[in-house]
Amino acid sequence: MGESVRQLAREARRVMRQGPEAIEQQQRVHLAELVAYARAHSPYYRELYQDLPDGVDDLALLPVTNKKKLMSRFDDWATDREVTREKVEAFVADPDLAGHRFLGRYLVATTSGTSGLRGLFVIDDRYQAVHTALGSRVGGVMGARDLIRMITRAGRTAIVSAPGGHFFTVAGAARFRLDHPRLGRLTRVFSIHQPLPELVAELNRYNPANLAGFLSMITMLAGEQEAGRLRIHPAIVIPGGETLTEDVRKRIATTFQATVRAAYAATECGFLGLGCAHDWYHVASDWAAVEPVDTDYRPVPPGQPSHTVLLSNLANRVQPILRYDLGDSVLLRPNPCPCGSPFPAIRVQGRAADMLTFPTGRGEHVSISPMLFGTALDRVTGVERFQVVQTAPTTLRVRLQPSAGADADRVWQAVRDEITHLLTEHKADHVTLERAEEPPQQSPGGKYRRIIPLT
């Protein structure tokens, strides 16, 4: 593989200490290397880049790709000619193979397909090594108390997720256990499909130093901790999969008396960004690049929300991800973050595909970011989980799971008032709200999508 995890970790910390110019230079080096490798070994990229000059280290010169394009050219996209869609499909059809080496050398991860197209991603050891190495920078966000907790709990990590598939968190944890049997015992996946009392009991017995999972599940566990049924004291809590608001971060930090650092990640790039105490995600831009762009893929200025964001994962060579339309709406911070991180800071407004759009009746449309719904409803007392589903152009169905002991009717009234106010502010007061009888529903990967637009 070349560089070891230890070497990569030292390099990652050195570049961070040297600041933004060194980070940007490192990104250019990694970009040039990956573009050259992709052109040499991937028929898809060789064709796509045929008119580009040699030695490209400027992202703006590269054409845009997306999941649909890459999945349709799967066999040509891979740089290893033994990697084919037929072989990968056969591999992921067996859930017992999650974490095992595909073709004896790769990790395979799938997406749940909530956007309408399931992604199949093949990950090489270099990607895995970079992912692990960048984790060495997380230690700098913890204080002495957190480090003591980490040591006394032997670094045990609990990942609360949906087992039974080849999703990245599950497959990655399984791979680690297979490759490192002794250390692997310190990482365990806890199923979100089991009854909550059983999950709580298992976590109490395990007593993790690190707790990671989808934000909605971490929030539910915070409720169990507040009620005294869950009694764990992790050093660090890493919620992901959904946008973390300031109020929810403070609640989780207070409840667990832990450092909370939200993860901004995707199957396409598991090490993309880490949240700070000021509620910004800092992009690991020495190994990944994000470009906020408008609907025509033109750059969006800092301080303005983008239509989508282009992702480049500069570590994975077997399936290069270069200027890939990720679908998230992000806002790039225009000035240095007060936390002191030298890495670019962004806020994730939500997936562009999750924007709720309503006709106004005048031939126009109004769109509302999913983040605004989250900000509004996260401050409602008594909401354990919510899901807003657009069932018709001007109808929203609201699924609620109240907190234990909360008055369901009062919670609904408060939620309805917040959504009504939000809709009125955006001149969408003609939208009808329905109270659903069913609770929020999970995607196949175990994630609760908070906003589900009309399809």
Beta strands, then each sheet from edge to edge (+ up, - down):
strand 1: 107-110
strand 2: 120-123
strand 3: 157-161
strand 4: 187-191
strand 5: 210-214
strand 6: 236-240
strand 7: 259-260
strand 8: 263-266
strand 9: 269-275
strand 10: 281-283
strand 11: 288-293
strand 12: 308-313
strand 13: 321-325
strand 14: 328-332
strand 15: 345-351
strand 16: 356-359
strand 17: 365-368
strand 18: 383-392
strand 19: 395-402
strand 20: 432-435
strand 21: 451-452
sheet 1: 1+ 2-
sheet 2: 4+ 3+ 5+ 6+ 7+
sheet 3: 8+ 9- 10+ 15- 14+
sheet 4: 11+ 12- 13+
sheet 5: 16+ 17-
sheet 6: 20+ 19+ 18- 21-
end
